[in-house]
Amino acid sequence: MRKFDSKLTRHVPAAALAAGFMIAAAACTAVNAVLVRVLTDGGTNPLEIAFFRNLFGLLFLLPWLMRHGTDGLRTRRPGMHLWRAGWNLAGMIAFFYAIALMPVADVVALNFTAPIFASVGAVLFLGEAMRMRRWSAVFAGFLGALVILRPGFQEIGTPATIALFAALSWALMNLIAKDLARTDPAPTIVILNLLLMTPASLLPALFVWTTPSVWALLMMAAHGVLGTVNQICVVRAFKLADTTFVMPFDFTRLPFVAVLAFLLFGEIPDIWTWIGAAMIFGANVYLTRRESAPTRKH
């Protein structure tokens, strides 16, 4: 991958390449969200989708595993990997159920709260310092979620609660990944995660199992591959440019999803979804900038 990046940067500026990778990751996320809605509308249970997402994602990474062998899987912290896989699977299943039950753009917008939850979790569980300016950003992010949900003006139903639980689960998963990164290389974290999640997601899927059609199987294969490509693109983007530069391009997830959901399902996000998402994302960008300046007073 380093040689690949080196060749590309000879012809394309690193910043432009990083932006392209992040936009590609956002597009993968948007397509995957829409694929989940198509599959659930067609009768495939989210538990089954989660299993095939992990299975095909793992198959996509098998060449790497065959090249590096079991040496690439060595870790001194198997328990932490189990916790990460558990929270990742919980978030994935909740995210898929939320997509099946509410407008796709609303689910994606609420999912932007994951970094906000992670910032609070870093203070509570990792002992990181976060002073008034960062707490203000966290407050602005949660206020953005309230703008989307509008309690008092509409009922906060089960689907929205499930979507927020997905964001919380992924926040915890990312906190564990951050802690694991101190001792384990990134490929080990990714591969072990899929190796643990694939059999774990099979168990609940068996209770709702229906043999998928060839078309559904192809969509789930695409879903698994795109999910892995998304992770690769994000890693490439962060290696080529600063997080503060790359982060804003992640917001393109929302317009991508909004366009696809409108074309396929006739869903039109209301103005409050856009305002709330912009508030949440603005808070995320601010927090990212604060994290990139450790020598400043927080």
Helices and strands as residue ranges (DSSP letters): H 2-9, H 14-41, H 46-60, H 62-68, G 69-73, H 78-101, H 104-111, H 114-125, H 132-149, H 158-180, H 186-206, H 214-240, H 243-246, G 247-252, H 253-265, H 271-291
